[in-house]
Amino acid sequence: MIRRLAALVLCLALNACATPYVQPPLIPPPGFTGPRIEPAAFVVQDGARLPYLRWSPADGEPWAVIVALHGINDSRASFRLAGPWWAEQGIETWAYDQRGFGEAPGRGLWAGPETTNADLRTVVALVRARHPHAVIAVVGESMGGSVAVAAFASDQPPAADRLILLAPGVWGWSSQGWLNGASLWVAARLFGDRAVEPPEWAVRDIRASDNMLELIRNGRDPNSILATRFDVVSGLVGLMETASRHLGDTRVPTLLLYGANDQIVTPGPMRRALERAGGSPTLRTAWYPDGWHLLDRDLGAVAVYGDVVAALRDPTGPLPSGATAVLPHLQASDPQP
C-alpha cells in the first residue's frame, strides 16, 4: 500500500512538473558595440555587466593575470585576501560576479553552463587582449571550479594558459544517493522558485574555513546570498556532475587543491571525480592537511597562494608547500566514493 501511494504521489508530481528555471541570455541593447572592460564591470557578449574587483602590481606590467571565479552564493569579494597577496608577486587578479550572484544580472537565479561558459570565454579574451604577453590563468573556487571545468572541457574552451581549482564542486547527481537526488529533482520542478536557508544543524555543524572572522564578514556581506532556490540547487548539482565527469578533460595544465578538513566537498565525491579523471596528463593535485573548503581564506592560506604562483610559473615544478597528490590520501582513508 505504501509503495502504491508513493508511486501515485510521484506520478502526480511528474505530471505537474515544470522544467527548472534557467535565466536566459540578455538581449543586447540598441547600439551595443560588443564586449569591453569598463571601470567597474566587464560588459560581455550579450551586453550583461558583470561587476569586478581588480588587484594589480604596484609597478610595471603583470607577468601573470588571474581571472577568478567565486563559489555559490558568494561574490567577487571572495578573493579580497588572495588578490592583494598575488599582486605583490607581480600578478594581476580580476574577480567578477557571475550571473545570478553578487551584483550581476539575475541575482538569485541560475544562469546555466552555456551562458557562464560564454561569459568566462569573453572575460578571458578581454583580459588577454589587455595583457597579450602575460600568462593567463583561471582560478575557480568551489562552484567557480565547477564552472571552470565545464568551460575548459567544452568544445569552446577559454583561451587561458592555466587552470587552478580550489576545492572544486564535484558533488553531482551520481554522488547524491537516490533519495536525496530524487527529492531534489522533484523539489526543483514543483517548488523551484522557493528559496530556503540552510538548516540550523548545517549552519551549526558544517564549517567552510577555520578563519571565523572571514566567515562572519562573508555572512554579513550584502552581496552574499543566504537563501537558495531549489532550481538553483538543482542546477548546481548538474554542473557539479559535469565537473566530476570531465575533470580529466580540461586540456590545459590544471592544478586541483584540496584540504583534508573540507566539509563542503566531502572526500567521497572528490575521490570519485579524481578516479574518473584517471591518469590525465594535464591534471595535478595538491593535498593540504590543515586545509578547509575555502582554501584561499583559511588561516593557512599563504601556503596556497604560494603554490598557485609556483604553478603559474611552472606547471610541473615543485610546490613550495611540499603538498602531495590528493587521491592517495583519499584512498588510504577509504571513504565511499
C-alpha positions, -999 to +999 in steps of 0.1 A: +000+000+000+028+024+009+046+017-024+014+023-044+009+056-026+045+066-032+041+057-069+009+077-071+025+108-055+055+105-079+032+102-109+012+133-098+045+152-092+058+142-127+026+154-144+027+187-125+064+192-130+079+222-148+115+224-161+137+242-136+142+278-145+174+289-162+178+326-168+183+333-205+210+355-220+201+392-222+190+409-254+218+433-263+207+470-260+204+491-291+238+503-303+257+475-285+292+475-298+305+443-283+323+432-252+346+456-233+361+464-200+345+493-181+360+509-150+339+487-126+324+459-148+330+435-177+305+440-205+301+406-220+288+391-253+251+398-247+256+432-230+254+419-195+275+439-170+295+417-146+310+438-118+346+430-109+373+438-084+409+441-096+442+439-078+473+449-098+511+451-091+523+484-078+549+487-106+551+476-141+531+451-162+520+418-145+538+387-157+506+367-150+469+375-148+443+356-129+406+356-138+389+345-105+356+327-102+337+327-068+316+299-053+278+295-048+260+325-032+293+344-030+307+373-049+338+390-063+349+398-027+358+361-023+393+370-035+398+401-014+426+383+006+443+364-022+442+393-048+465+417-029+490+389-020+493+378-056+497+415-067+528+417-045+542+388-066+536+407-099+502+390-106+471+409-115+437+394-104+403+401-118+374+387-098+340+391-112+304+385-101+290+355-120+254+358-132+229+352-105+253+363-078+266+395-062+255+424-083+254+406-116+222+402-136+195+378-124+205+378-087+194+345-071+186+328-104+206+300-121+222+310-154+233+276-167+266+264-181+261+276-217+259+312-205+285+310-178+309+293-203+304+321-228+309+347-200+342+332-190+354+329-226+346+366-231+363+378-199+394+358-206+396+372-241+392+407-228+419+402-202+443+386-228+438+415-252+448+439-224+478+418-214+489+399-245+523+388-231+512+376-197+504+341-185+466+340-183+451+317-156+416+310-144+412+303-107+379+288-096+368+283-060+341+257-052+313+263-077+337+286-096+359+255-101+329+236-115+321+264-139+358+264-150+359+227-156+327+227-176+341+256-197+376+242-202+363+207-210+338+221-236+344+223-274+350+260-270+373+264-240+386+298-228+419+310-243+438+307-210+471+291-203+465+276-168+436+264-147+437+264-109+408+246-090+403+254-053+382+226-039+360+225-070+324+214-066+321+178-078+292+166-056+270+158-086+239+136-091+259+104-091+272+112-056+239+123-041+223+089-033+189+080-048+167+095-020+185+129-019+187+131-057+151+122-062+139+146-036+159+175-051+148+165-086+111+167-076+116+199-054+133+217-083+103+211-105+074+216-080+089+243-058+118+256-080+112+293-072+111+287-034+142+299-016+153+282+016+181+290+040+205+262+052+190+241+081+201+251+115+221+220+120+242+227+089+249+262+100+260+249+134+279+218+125+294+224+090+323+248+086+338+261+054+370+275+069+390+279+101+390+316+095+360+326+116+364+363+111+362+359+073+332+336+076+314+363+097+324+390+072+312+369+043+279+362+060+273+400+066+283+410+031+251+423+014+263+407-019+262+372-003+230+352-008+217+334+023+185+317+009+189+295-022+161+285-047+155+248-053+161+252-090+195+268-083+205+239-062+194+215-089+214+235-115+244+235-093+242+197-088+240+192-125+270+215-130+290+195-104+281+163-122+297+177-153+328+188-134+330+153-118+328+135-151+351+159-171+378+168-146+404+150-167+393+167-200+405+203-193+434+202-219+455+229-202+478+225-172+455+222-143+462+222-105+435+210-081+439+219-045+420+202-017+420+203+021+418+174+045+391+192+066+368+200+037+332+196+050+315+211+019+330+190-010+335+158+011+361+131+004+338+106-013+327+128-042+363+142-046+377+107-048+351+097-074+360+127-096+397+121-093+393+084-101+372+093-131+400+117-143+423+087-142+458+095-155+450+128-171+483+143-183+471+178-176+458+173-141+480+177-110+467+178-074+478+192-040+467+180-006+467+204+024+465+185+058+453+217+076+431+230+047+394+235+047+370+243+019+377+280+014+414+274+009+422+309-002+406+323+030+418+298+056+443+309+083+470+289+064+460+304+030+495+318+023+508+283+015+480+280-011+488+314-025+525+304-029+516+271-046+494+289-071+522+313-080+546+284-085+521+266-107+517+297-129+554+299-133+560+262-140+530+238-140+553+208-135+577+223-110+578+217-072+552+233-050+567+255-022+544+239+004+555+204-004+519+194-010+515+158-022+489+143-045+453+142-032+439+108-044+463+086-024+452+103+008+415+097+000+421+061-010+441+055+022+412+067+043+389+045+022+358+068+020+328+056-001+332+073-035 
